[in-house]
Amino acid sequence: MDMSSDRVWLDEQFSLDRITGIEQVFARRAEAAQHGRESFDCVSGIPYGPNPGHRLNIFPAQNADTLSPVQIFIHGGFWRSLDADLFSFLAPGFVPFGGTLVVIDYPLIVWVLPLCLKVRVQQRLLT
């Protein structure tokens, strides 16, 4: 494989365009995410950096009188699409079982360099 065909192959791996029925997949995901936000307490839009994309959502554990395990999830989207709210469907898998879910949002790649993004997420995790 030459470099140009490698690039085409790599670009295809970071695209949702080839997935059949993607609209239906996102519709189901949006419905499940709404259910997650409506079913559990959520503190959303907590800033962790200067950009409007530097936000996170916290779904605190149910019935946890003490510290709870925390699942930190950095949403997918190939750094180019989607947002943390769309991944609220994960809450039912953690919150009712005593886990806290933190879904991290980030500025999309069109707004920030990847290294800056990595540094901001690391800073938030360490604070």
PAMI-159252 format. One record per residue (C-alpha): x, y, z; residue number from 1. Coordinates in Angstrom, 1 decimal, padded with zeros to 4 digits, always signed. Example, Ala and Ser with C-alpha at 12.3 -4.5 7.8 and 13.67 -1.06 7.14 Angstrom:
2
<xx:+012.3 yy:-004.5 zz:+007.8 num:1> $
<xx:+013.7 yy:-001.1 zz:+007.1 num:2> $
//
This chain:
127
<xx:+000.0 yy:+000.0 zz:+000.0 num:1> $
<xx:+001.4 yy:+003.4 zz:-000.9 num:2> $
<xx:+001.0 yy:+006.5 zz:+001.3 num:3> $
<xx:-002.0 yy:+007.9 zz:-000.6 num:4> $
<xx:-004.0 yy:+004.6 zz:-000.3 num:5> $
<xx:-003.0 yy:+004.4 zz:+003.4 num:6> $
<xx:-004.4 yy:+007.8 zz:+003.9 num:7> $
<xx:-007.7 yy:+006.9 zz:+002.2 num:8> $
<xx:-008.0 yy:+003.8 zz:+004.3 num:9> $
<xx:-007.2 yy:+005.7 zz:+007.5 num:10> $
<xx:-009.7 yy:+008.5 zz:+006.6 num:11> $
<xx:-012.4 yy:+005.8 zz:+006.1 num:12> $
<xx:-011.7 yy:+004.4 zz:+009.6 num:13> $
<xx:-012.6 yy:+007.9 zz:+011.1 num:14> $
<xx:-015.9 yy:+008.3 zz:+009.2 num:15> $
<xx:-019.4 yy:+007.2 zz:+009.9 num:16> $
<xx:-020.4 yy:+007.7 zz:+006.3 num:17> $
<xx:-020.2 yy:+004.1 zz:+005.4 num:18> $
<xx:-022.4 yy:+002.7 zz:+008.2 num:19> $
<xx:-025.7 yy:+001.5 zz:+006.9 num:20> $
<xx:-028.7 yy:+002.9 zz:+008.8 num:21> $
<xx:-026.6 yy:+005.4 zz:+010.8 num:22> $
<xx:-029.6 yy:+007.7 zz:+011.2 num:23> $
<xx:-031.6 yy:+005.0 zz:+013.0 num:24> $
<xx:-028.6 yy:+004.2 zz:+015.2 num:25> $
<xx:-028.3 yy:+007.9 zz:+016.3 num:26> $
<xx:-032.1 yy:+008.1 zz:+016.8 num:27> $
<xx:-032.0 yy:+005.1 zz:+019.2 num:28> $
<xx:-028.9 yy:+006.5 zz:+020.9 num:29> $
<xx:-030.5 yy:+010.0 zz:+021.3 num:30> $
<xx:-033.7 yy:+008.3 zz:+022.8 num:31> $
<xx:-031.6 yy:+006.2 zz:+025.2 num:32> $
<xx:-029.5 yy:+009.3 zz:+026.2 num:33> $
<xx:-032.6 yy:+011.3 zz:+027.0 num:34> $
<xx:-033.9 yy:+008.4 zz:+029.1 num:35> $
<xx:-030.5 yy:+008.4 zz:+031.0 num:36> $
<xx:-030.7 yy:+012.1 zz:+031.7 num:37> $
<xx:-034.4 yy:+011.9 zz:+032.8 num:38> $
<xx:-033.9 yy:+008.8 zz:+035.0 num:39> $
<xx:-030.9 yy:+009.9 zz:+037.0 num:40> $
<xx:-029.6 yy:+013.0 zz:+038.7 num:41> $
<xx:-027.1 yy:+014.7 zz:+036.5 num:42> $
<xx:-024.9 yy:+017.8 zz:+037.0 num:43> $
<xx:-024.2 yy:+018.8 zz:+033.4 num:44> $
<xx:-022.0 yy:+021.4 zz:+031.7 num:45> $
<xx:-019.4 yy:+021.6 zz:+034.5 num:46> $
<xx:-016.5 yy:+023.6 zz:+033.0 num:47> $
<xx:-012.9 yy:+022.3 zz:+033.2 num:48> $
<xx:-011.2 yy:+024.6 zz:+030.8 num:49> $
<xx:-011.5 yy:+027.9 zz:+028.9 num:50> $
<xx:-013.3 yy:+026.7 zz:+025.8 num:51> $
<xx:-017.1 yy:+026.1 zz:+025.7 num:52> $
<xx:-016.3 yy:+022.6 zz:+024.7 num:53> $
<xx:-014.4 yy:+021.9 zz:+028.0 num:54> $
<xx:-017.4 yy:+020.6 zz:+029.9 num:55> $
<xx:-018.3 yy:+017.4 zz:+031.7 num:56> $
<xx:-021.5 yy:+015.8 zz:+033.0 num:57> $
<xx:-021.6 yy:+013.9 zz:+036.3 num:58> $
<xx:-024.2 yy:+011.3 zz:+037.1 num:59> $
<xx:-023.7 yy:+010.7 zz:+040.9 num:60> $
<xx:-024.1 yy:+007.2 zz:+042.2 num:61> $
<xx:-027.5 yy:+006.3 zz:+043.7 num:62> $
<xx:-027.7 yy:+005.3 zz:+047.3 num:63> $
<xx:-024.1 yy:+005.9 zz:+048.0 num:64> $
<xx:-023.5 yy:+007.1 zz:+051.5 num:65> $
<xx:-019.7 yy:+006.9 zz:+051.1 num:66> $
<xx:-017.3 yy:+007.3 zz:+048.3 num:67> $
<xx:-018.2 yy:+005.4 zz:+045.1 num:68> $
<xx:-016.2 yy:+004.1 zz:+042.2 num:69> $
<xx:-016.1 yy:+006.5 zz:+039.3 num:70> $
<xx:-016.3 yy:+005.6 zz:+035.6 num:71> $
<xx:-014.7 yy:+008.4 zz:+033.5 num:72> $
<xx:-015.8 yy:+008.3 zz:+029.9 num:73> $
<xx:-014.4 yy:+010.4 zz:+027.1 num:74> $
<xx:-017.0 yy:+010.3 zz:+024.4 num:75> $
<xx:-016.3 yy:+009.1 zz:+020.9 num:76> $
<xx:-016.7 yy:+011.0 zz:+017.7 num:77> $
<xx:-013.3 yy:+010.9 zz:+016.1 num:78> $
<xx:-012.5 yy:+014.4 zz:+017.7 num:79> $
<xx:-014.8 yy:+015.8 zz:+015.0 num:80> $
<xx:-018.4 yy:+015.2 zz:+016.0 num:81> $
<xx:-020.8 yy:+014.2 zz:+018.8 num:82> $
<xx:-021.0 yy:+015.5 zz:+022.4 num:83> $
<xx:-021.1 yy:+014.2 zz:+026.0 num:84> $
<xx:-024.9 yy:+014.5 zz:+026.2 num:85> $
<xx:-025.4 yy:+011.9 zz:+023.6 num:86> $
<xx:-023.5 yy:+009.4 zz:+025.8 num:87> $
<xx:-025.9 yy:+009.8 zz:+028.8 num:88> $
<xx:-027.3 yy:+006.4 zz:+027.8 num:89> $
<xx:-024.4 yy:+005.0 zz:+029.8 num:90> $
<xx:-025.8 yy:+006.1 zz:+033.1 num:91> $
<xx:-028.1 yy:+003.1 zz:+033.6 num:92> $
<xx:-025.1 yy:+000.8 zz:+033.5 num:93> $
<xx:-023.3 yy:+002.5 zz:+036.4 num:94> $
<xx:-025.5 yy:+004.8 zz:+038.6 num:95> $
<xx:-028.1 yy:+002.3 zz:+040.0 num:96> $
<xx:-025.2 yy:-000.1 zz:+040.9 num:97> $
<xx:-023.4 yy:+002.4 zz:+043.1 num:98> $
<xx:-021.1 yy:+003.9 zz:+040.5 num:99> $
<xx:-020.6 yy:+007.5 zz:+039.5 num:100> $
<xx:-020.4 yy:+008.3 zz:+035.8 num:101> $
<xx:-018.4 yy:+011.2 zz:+034.5 num:102> $
<xx:-018.8 yy:+011.9 zz:+030.7 num:103> $
<xx:-016.2 yy:+014.3 zz:+029.4 num:104> $
<xx:-016.8 yy:+016.6 zz:+026.5 num:105> $
<xx:-014.1 yy:+018.4 zz:+024.6 num:106> $
<xx:-013.6 yy:+021.0 zz:+021.9 num:107> $
<xx:-013.9 yy:+019.4 zz:+018.5 num:108> $
<xx:-010.7 yy:+019.2 zz:+016.5 num:109> $
<xx:-011.7 yy:+022.1 zz:+014.3 num:110> $
<xx:-011.4 yy:+024.4 zz:+017.3 num:111> $
<xx:-008.2 yy:+023.1 zz:+019.1 num:112> $
<xx:-005.0 yy:+021.2 zz:+018.5 num:113> $
<xx:-005.0 yy:+017.5 zz:+019.6 num:114> $
<xx:-002.2 yy:+018.0 zz:+022.1 num:115> $
<xx:-004.0 yy:+020.9 zz:+023.8 num:116> $
<xx:-007.1 yy:+018.6 zz:+024.1 num:117> $
<xx:-005.0 yy:+015.8 zz:+025.7 num:118> $
<xx:-003.5 yy:+018.2 zz:+028.2 num:119> $
<xx:-006.8 yy:+019.7 zz:+029.2 num:120> $
<xx:-008.4 yy:+016.3 zz:+029.8 num:121> $
<xx:-005.4 yy:+015.2 zz:+031.8 num:122> $
<xx:-005.5 yy:+018.4 zz:+033.9 num:123> $
<xx:-009.1 yy:+017.8 zz:+034.7 num:124> $
<xx:-008.5 yy:+014.2 zz:+035.7 num:125> $
<xx:-005.8 yy:+015.2 zz:+038.0 num:126> $
<xx:-007.7 yy:+018.0 zz:+039.8 num:127> $
//
